[in-house]
Amino acid sequence: MASESISHKFKLAATLSLVAGVLILCVGLIAIPVWWDAAYWPHGSSTWLSSFSVSLIIVCGALITVSAVFLYRNPQHNQTFGLIIFFASPLSLLALGILSPQPGGIIAIMTILMFIGMIGGALSITCKEK
């Protein structure tokens, strides 16, 4: 009975993290470039900072996604992958903060995704493998 709940926690942690990672990756690849025109980038002629922010969101999304897949495949390394997921989730929201001013809807979406990723990472860290 105890091993069933432990494997259920790993599956829940991996699923939450995978959903958050894929959606953060989609926000970085699709939503931000679609919502912002080239003239709307807030840093004027210094577009490298805006490009860095979008790239950081994409890297965080990919890192969370890959870590969630590895967590599902190798639950014995749960603390390592959980820490990666737990710290990459708020980093993606921090990267979005560099891109101010943003449309209000994307901030709410990214905040929800950050919390989903952090919950998945925390569940992964607290699970014990027998």
Helices and strands as residue ranges (DSSP letters): H 2-26, I 27-31, H 32-35, G 38-40, H 47-73, G 75-77, H 78-98, H 104-126
